[in-house]
Amino acid sequence: MRTSIGVFLFLILFLPVSALSYTHSTSLIQWHEYSDGAFAIAKKENKPVFMLITAIWCHWCNVYEEKSLADKDMAGYINKNFIPIFVDYDKRKDISKQYPATGLPVTVILSPKGERLATVAGYIPKERLLQNLKTTVWSFKSGDMQPQAVTEKETEKRSTGEATRFSIRELKKIISGFKEIVLSNYDPQYGGFGKSQKIPYADVLEVLLYLYEDEKDKKWLDIVANSLDHMAGLKQKGGDKKPDSAFLLGLYKNREGKDWVDRVVELQKMYKISGIYDKIDGGFFRYATERDWSRPHFEKLLSDNADFIRLYLNAYRITKNDKYKMVAEGSLNYVLKTLYNEKENRFYNSQRSDIVYYYLSEKDRKAVGSPDVDRTAFAISQSKMIITLLHAAGLSAFTSPPLVKGGEERLLVKGDERGLSDGRYKEIALLSLQFIQKNILTEKGVLSYYDPSKKEKGLTGQLEENLWAILAFKEAYLYTKDKNYLNTAETLAQFVVINLYDKKQGGFYEFSSKGERPYLLNGLAAYTMLELYKLTNKAEYLKTAKETIGIFPPDKNKPSSPYFVRGAMYLIQE
């Protein structure tokens, strides 16, 4: 009987994505790095590949390793019957993006040729994992397992046709389509978008603030304000209810218990924590699993915090409401206290989740210590945080409406009218740029990551990393007038255009290995080229931006990239 794709690990328990500290180097499983060599071994021994995609901040990845994969019998079975491959979600985005799933960890079964046979997201209990791995091995040996089809949703590869003709009409369609999607998905009761789990979509909300300033239509500001209030838990009445201290501390310390996972799941069901803002330590969690912004996923990522802080500062600049300033300041203090290395002038990437920890009182949190931090420096999150710090210092152009022409003539308003006026924000931002210049910048663009403690550096030729670095250096130039920053931004832009741009058909590839031209990243690329054009008035940047927008015509069934919208808003006025 032919086995279906879903035979592997069917009926798994899917649990929330949260936070990991996986030490695969000391694991009983004999992990291989993702490489041609690993697949050569799989072909030679005719074994399927057991690939684990995991992140250092992911809680349920950690539970998966401790409760399932660390078992001696499990490790032995995997070593004997599979070629195990370990993929760090953050450090190997070029791989992890090829296997999209609804959460982490991701378990992928591959043929020796690299064909995907099954993909499962989430924590898998030991007994179920072992049972289904045995079924998988039997199906593989009998030839019943077939390659898994890649659906249209899993790839953003575009057609190979020429770019559409660029016109004001098409630009207006981009903006109108964006508005329609926003209004049709907005949740007026709890803010945000959709009526299940709540993902913040900071870039979308930021565009709505720009629309409000451009059109003076209060509905855009109301959508943002309602969303920000619920995100921060500011509309929660009566406070969050939590179990007593003794129960929580017992649960926190007794992780070896067989029923620990079930007890943690029950904790989240019985007691809600509202909002994704940490009211004790400061900083934002990734997202919430409930419509009312309750039961957040407790990992804290630097990249997310940079986006959310900038959004709240922008809301404060427009509304002058101190509650937004307080949330932003609390999160900035968290970032500089927990995720900043003052000695090396760089930022850490994330703080892993610990569900029980975030239920503890302030007193009990201090007693047990905070969750571990991933000290790797990533180009994207470093660059985003630099931009946000300049914003907070009252220096960043991100606080100005995007329709203002001539970036160098933007007015600087002193004091709190534009943001926070703490001088250290500017200093830290510029020192962090020096760190990027010294350690991450190469002749082949910026590296994806750098870990000084392990002396690890990795991945060049990545589109997103280079775009955010360009924007960071551009922002520094805009307000220091130091042309070295602009020169660096333009050098990176030239690298991106030469190595990642499709000169025949338009649009940018995601990696230097070519392949796909992802929609969302092309929106960011077009916006970045326009930002450089506004500063330099060089026609090549304008041409590249227009061609990039033209390769992705408006689609009423697909929301417009927020950065395509920002680009369209500027070009209509250009």
Helices and strands as residue ranges (DSSP letters): G 5-7, G 24-26, E 32-33, H 36-45, E 49-54, H 59-64, I 65-69, H 72-81, E 83-88, H 93-96, E 106-110, E 116-121, H 126-142, G 152-154, H 168-185, H 202-215, H 218-231, H 245-253, H 260-270, E 287-288, E 296-297, E 300-301, H 302-319, H 322-338, E 340-341, E 346-347, E 350-351, G 357-359, H 362-368, E 373-374, E 377-378, H 379-392, G 397-399, G 407-409, G 415-417, H 423-435, I 436-440, E 441-442, E 445-446, E 449-451, E 456-458, H 463-480, H 483-500, H 519-536, H 539-550, H 562-573
